[in-house]
Amino acid sequence: MYQKIVILYQKLTNEKIKKQRIQMKKCSTYFIHKGTILTKNQEIKQVFQDI
């Protein structure tokens, strides 16, 4: 049961991450302008906070 929930959650987060990546690409110039360098970990943390 728990594994099913985890798999569902991963599928949802994968979709979310894909959408987020697209947004990130659009916002990348903004981040550069702000002098913010996002590592993959920070990006992923941000995605999980948004869920």
C-alpha positions as CSV (number, residue, x, y, z in Angstrom):
1,M,0.0,0.0,0.0
2,Y,2.7,2.5,1.0
3,Q,4.7,1.7,-2.1
4,K,1.7,2.4,-4.3
5,I,1.4,5.8,-2.7
6,V,5.1,6.5,-3.2
7,I,4.8,5.5,-6.9
8,L,1.8,7.8,-7.4
9,Y,3.6,10.6,-5.5
10,Q,6.7,10.2,-7.7
11,K,4.5,10.3,-10.9
12,L,2.9,13.5,-9.7
13,T,6.2,15.1,-8.7
14,N,7.7,14.1,-12.0
15,E,5.0,15.9,-13.8
16,K,5.4,18.9,-11.5
17,I,9.2,18.9,-12.0
18,K,8.7,18.8,-15.8
19,K,6.4,21.8,-15.6
20,Q,8.7,23.5,-13.2
21,R,11.7,22.9,-15.5
22,I,9.9,24.7,-18.3
23,Q,9.1,27.6,-15.9
24,M,12.8,27.6,-14.8
25,K,14.0,27.9,-18.4
26,K,11.7,30.9,-18.8
27,C,12.9,32.4,-15.5
28,S,16.6,31.5,-15.9
29,T,17.5,35.0,-17.2
30,Y,15.7,36.4,-14.1
31,F,17.9,34.2,-11.8
32,I,21.0,35.2,-13.6
33,H,20.0,38.9,-13.2
34,K,19.4,38.4,-9.5
35,G,22.8,36.7,-9.2
36,T,21.2,33.5,-7.9
37,I,22.7,30.2,-9.0
38,L,20.4,27.3,-8.4
39,T,21.9,23.8,-8.0
40,K,19.7,20.8,-9.0
41,N,19.1,20.1,-5.3
42,Q,17.8,23.6,-4.6
43,E,15.6,23.3,-7.7
44,I,14.2,20.0,-6.5
45,K,13.7,21.3,-2.9
46,Q,11.8,24.3,-4.4
47,V,9.6,21.9,-6.4
48,F,8.8,19.8,-3.3
49,Q,7.9,23.0,-1.3
50,D,5.5,24.0,-4.1
51,I,3.5,20.7,-4.0
